[in-house]
Amino acid sequence: NVTEHSYDRTPIAAAASMLDLRRDVKKGLHLVTTPVQVFTSLNDHIVPVSSSELIINDVSTPLAHREHILLQQSYHVATLDYENEVIFDRSVQFVKSKSEII
């Protein structure tokens, strides 16, 4: 019962700049050393699971401070989907557990 707002057409300039940003981010992932939490919707038909795996695998954060949560029931906008409470609760837990490190 949630309305997802979206564009009625694709903003080409924004899409092109997003691809440039993606390349830059990919090159710099190894520079990330802070705790990382990534949520992945296994039913996302927009962003492949490999994108979140790339993040988790390529950051330089110690393994003990990386968290990858797989969402079984949610789709692309997971914060508005079935597991939104999981996202909110796990995010708060993660920040509280890492607050001494940051």
C-alpha positions in Angstrom: 0.0 0.0 0.0 2.9 2.3 -0.8 3.2 4.7 -3.7 6.6 4.7 -5.4 7.2 8.0 -7.1 9.3 7.9 -10.3 10.0 9.9 -13.4 7.7 9.5 -16.4 10.9 9.5 -18.6 14.6 8.8 -18.1 16.7 11.9 -17.4 19.6 11.1 -19.8 22.1 13.6 -18.5 21.6 12.3 -14.9 21.9 8.7 -16.1 25.2 9.5 -17.9 26.7 11.3 -14.9 25.6 8.4 -12.7 27.7 6.0 -14.8 30.7 8.4 -14.5 30.2 8.5 -10.7 29.9 4.7 -10.6 33.3 4.3 -12.2 34.9 6.7 -9.8 33.3 5.0 -6.8 34.4 1.6 -8.0 38.0 2.8 -8.3 37.9 4.3 -4.8 36.2 1.5 -2.8 39.6 0.3 -1.5 40.0 3.6 0.3 37.0 2.9 2.6 38.1 1.7 6.0 35.1 2.6 8.1 32.4 0.1 9.1 30.1 -0.8 6.2 26.6 -2.1 6.2 24.9 -3.1 2.9 21.4 -4.2 2.4 20.6 -6.3 -0.7 17.1 -7.0 -2.0 17.4 -10.4 -3.7 14.2 -9.6 -5.7 15.5 -6.3 -7.0 15.0 -6.2 -10.8 17.0 -2.9 -11.1 20.2 -3.3 -9.2 22.0 -6.7 -9.4 23.2 -8.5 -6.3 26.7 -8.3 -7.7 26.7 -4.5 -7.1 26.4 -5.0 -3.3 28.9 -7.8 -3.4 31.3 -5.5 -5.1 31.0 -3.0 -2.3 31.4 -5.6 0.5 34.3 -7.3 -1.2 36.3 -4.2 -2.4 36.3 -2.0 0.7 39.3 -2.1 3.0 37.2 -2.2 6.1 38.2 -5.1 8.4 35.9 -8.1 7.9 34.6 -7.8 11.4 33.1 -4.4 10.6 31.4 -5.3 7.3 27.8 -6.4 7.4 25.8 -7.6 4.4 22.1 -8.2 5.0 20.2 -10.1 2.3 16.5 -9.2 2.1 14.4 -12.1 0.9 11.0 -10.4 0.3 11.8 -6.8 -0.8 12.2 -5.3 -4.1 14.1 -2.2 -5.4 12.8 0.4 -2.9 13.3 -1.8 0.1 12.8 1.0 2.7 9.1 1.1 1.4 8.7 -2.6 1.1 8.1 -5.7 3.3 11.3 -5.7 5.2 11.6 -1.9 5.9 11.5 -2.6 9.7 14.5 -5.0 9.3 16.4 -2.2 7.6 15.5 0.4 10.2 16.2 -1.9 13.1 19.4 -3.3 11.8 20.7 0.1 10.8 20.2 1.4 14.4 21.9 -1.7 15.8 24.8 -1.3 13.5 25.4 2.4 14.2 25.1 1.8 18.0 27.5 -1.2 17.8 30.1 0.8 15.8 29.7 4.2 17.4 32.9 3.8 19.4 34.9 3.0 16.3 33.8 5.9 14.1 
